[in-house]
Amino acid sequence: MKKTTIIGAGGKMGVRISRNLKNEPYDISYVEISEEGRERLRKELGVGATSHTDSVTQADIVILAIPDVAIESVSPGIVKLMKPHSLIITLDPAAPYAGKLYHRPDIAYFVAHPSHPSIFNWEP
């Protein structure tokens, strides 16, 4: 079973991801620093937030569900804790393309772009 950590799990994108992965066959840790986000995780998903240090060091996969403007300041502290040969996923290509995502040669990076509703439902 893959150990997955969601950073920003209680935020707008984080809750969506957390909800989608909650019942999948992964061992998931939910990391959220804001009390509002922690409460959202408790109320909406029935899960609690964990310490990023403990969950990131054990994770096979780390998902950064944080705003792009925070990637430059947050990613070094996360990436430096990751175990070798793990995977980090970020949800928008802008910050990584601009060189704002901390790089380490012994981990893999996957950059996704959010799918907006108009991709699935044509809207004039």
Contacts in CASP RR format, 6 or more apart in sequence:
PFRMAT RR
TARGET T0000
AUTHOR 0000-0000-0000
METHOD contacts of the structure
MODEL  1
MKKTTIIGAGGKMGVRISRNLKNEPYDISYVEISEEGRERLRKELGVGAT
SHTDSVTQADIVILAIPDVAIESVSPGIVKLMKPHSLIITLDPAAPYAGK
LYHRPDIAYFVAHPSHPSIFNWEP
1 25 0 8 1.000
1 26 0 8 1.000
1 27 0 8 1.000
2 26 0 8 1.000
2 27 0 8 1.000
2 60 0 8 1.000
2 61 0 8 1.000
3 26 0 8 1.000
3 27 0 8 1.000
3 29 0 8 1.000
3 55 0 8 1.000
3 58 0 8 1.000
3 59 0 8 1.000
3 60 0 8 1.000
3 61 0 8 1.000
4 21 0 8 1.000
4 26 0 8 1.000
4 27 0 8 1.000
4 28 0 8 1.000
4 29 0 8 1.000
4 59 0 8 1.000
4 60 0 8 1.000
4 61 0 8 1.000
4 62 0 8 1.000
4 63 0 8 1.000
5 28 0 8 1.000
5 29 0 8 1.000
5 31 0 8 1.000
5 52 0 8 1.000
5 55 0 8 1.000
5 56 0 8 1.000
5 58 0 8 1.000
5 59 0 8 1.000
5 61 0 8 1.000
5 62 0 8 1.000
5 63 0 8 1.000
6 14 0 8 1.000
6 17 0 8 1.000
6 18 0 8 1.000
6 21 0 8 1.000
6 28 0 8 1.000
6 29 0 8 1.000
6 30 0 8 1.000
6 31 0 8 1.000
6 63 0 8 1.000
6 65 0 8 1.000
7 31 0 8 1.000
7 52 0 8 1.000
7 56 0 8 1.000
7 62 0 8 1.000
7 63 0 8 1.000
7 64 0 8 1.000
7 65 0 8 1.000
7 66 0 8 1.000
7 74 0 8 1.000
7 78 0 8 1.000
8 14 0 8 1.000
8 31 0 8 1.000
8 32 0 8 1.000
8 33 0 8 1.000
8 64 0 8 1.000
8 65 0 8 1.000
8 66 0 8 1.000
9 15 0 8 1.000
9 17 0 8 1.000
9 18 0 8 1.000
9 30 0 8 1.000
9 31 0 8 1.000
9 32 0 8 1.000
9 37 0 8 1.000
9 41 0 8 1.000
9 47 0 8 1.000
9 49 0 8 1.000
9 65 0 8 1.000
10 18 0 8 1.000
10 30 0 8 1.000
10 32 0 8 1.000
10 34 0 8 1.000
10 37 0 8 1.000
10 38 0 8 1.000
10 40 0 8 1.000
10 41 0 8 1.000
10 49 0 8 1.000
10 65 0 8 1.000
11 32 0 8 1.000
11 34 0 8 1.000
11 37 0 8 1.000
11 40 0 8 1.000
11 65 0 8 1.000
13 65 0 8 1.000
13 91 0 8 1.000
13 114 0 8 1.000
14 65 0 8 1.000
15 40 0 8 1.000
15 41 0 8 1.000
15 44 0 8 1.000
15 45 0 8 1.000
17 63 0 8 1.000
17 65 0 8 1.000
18 28 0 8 1.000
18 30 0 8 1.000
18 41 0 8 1.000
18 45 0 8 1.000
18 47 0 8 1.000
19 44 0 8 1.000
19 45 0 8 1.000
21 28 0 8 1.000
22 28 0 8 1.000
22 45 0 8 1.000
22 47 0 8 1.000
26 61 0 8 1.000
28 47 0 8 1.000
29 50 0 8 1.000
29 54 0 8 1.000
29 55 0 8 1.000
29 58 0 8 1.000
29 59 0 8 1.000
30 41 0 8 1.000
30 45 0 8 1.000
30 47 0 8 1.000
30 48 0 8 1.000
30 49 0 8 1.000
30 50 0 8 1.000
31 49 0 8 1.000
31 50 0 8 1.000
31 51 0 8 1.000
31 52 0 8 1.000
31 55 0 8 1.000
31 56 0 8 1.000
32 38 0 8 1.000
32 41 0 8 1.000
32 49 0 8 1.000
37 49 0 8 1.000
38 48 0 8 1.000
38 49 0 8 1.000
41 47 0 8 1.000
41 48 0 8 1.000
41 49 0 8 1.000
42 48 0 8 1.000
52 78 0 8 1.000
52 81 0 8 1.000
53 81 0 8 1.000
56 62 0 8 1.000
56 78 0 8 1.000
56 81 0 8 1.000
56 82 0 8 1.000
57 81 0 8 1.000
57 82 0 8 1.000
57 83 0 8 1.000
58 83 0 8 1.000
59 82 0 8 1.000
59 83 0 8 1.000
59 86 0 8 1.000
60 83 0 8 1.000
60 86 0 8 1.000
60 87 0 8 1.000
61 86 0 8 1.000
61 87 0 8 1.000
61 88 0 8 1.000
61 89 0 8 1.000
62 78 0 8 1.000
62 82 0 8 1.000
62 86 0 8 1.000
62 87 0 8 1.000
62 88 0 8 1.000
62 89 0 8 1.000
63 88 0 8 1.000
63 89 0 8 1.000
63 90 0 8 1.000
63 91 0 8 1.000
64 71 0 8 1.000
64 74 0 8 1.000
64 75 0 8 1.000
64 78 0 8 1.000
64 88 0 8 1.000
64 89 0 8 1.000
64 90 0 8 1.000
64 91 0 8 1.000
65 91 0 8 1.000
66 74 0 8 1.000
68 92 0 8 1.000
68 94 0 8 1.000
68 95 0 8 1.000
68 100 0 8 1.000
69 95 0 8 1.000
71 90 0 8 1.000
71 95 0 8 1.000
71 96 0 8 1.000
71 100 0 8 1.000
71 101 0 8 1.000
72 95 0 8 1.000
72 100 0 8 1.000
72 101 0 8 1.000
75 100 0 8 1.000
75 101 0 8 1.000
75 102 0 8 1.000
76 102 0 8 1.000
77 102 0 8 1.000
78 88 0 8 1.000
78 102 0 8 1.000
79 88 0 8 1.000
79 101 0 8 1.000
79 102 0 8 1.000
79 103 0 8 1.000
79 104 0 8 1.000
79 107 0 8 1.000
80 102 0 8 1.000
80 104 0 8 1.000
82 88 0 8 1.000
82 104 0 8 1.000
82 107 0 8 1.000
84 106 0 8 1.000
84 107 0 8 1.000
85 106 0 8 1.000
85 107 0 8 1.000
85 108 0 8 1.000
86 107 0 8 1.000
86 108 0 8 1.000
87 107 0 8 1.000
87 108 0 8 1.000
87 109 0 8 1.000
87 110 0 8 1.000
88 101 0 8 1.000
88 107 0 8 1.000
88 108 0 8 1.000
88 109 0 8 1.000
88 110 0 8 1.000
89 110 0 8 1.000
89 111 0 8 1.000
89 112 0 8 1.000
90 96 0 8 1.000
90 101 0 8 1.000
90 109 0 8 1.000
90 110 0 8 1.000
90 111 0 8 1.000
90 112 0 8 1.000
91 112 0 8 1.000
91 113 0 8 1.000
91 114 0 8 1.000
92 111 0 8 1.000
92 112 0 8 1.000
92 113 0 8 1.000
92 114 0 8 1.000
93 111 0 8 1.000
93 112 0 8 1.000
93 113 0 8 1.000
95 101 0 8 1.000
96 109 0 8 1.000
96 111 0 8 1.000
97 111 0 8 1.000
101 109 0 8 1.000
103 109 0 8 1.000
117 123 0 8 1.000
END
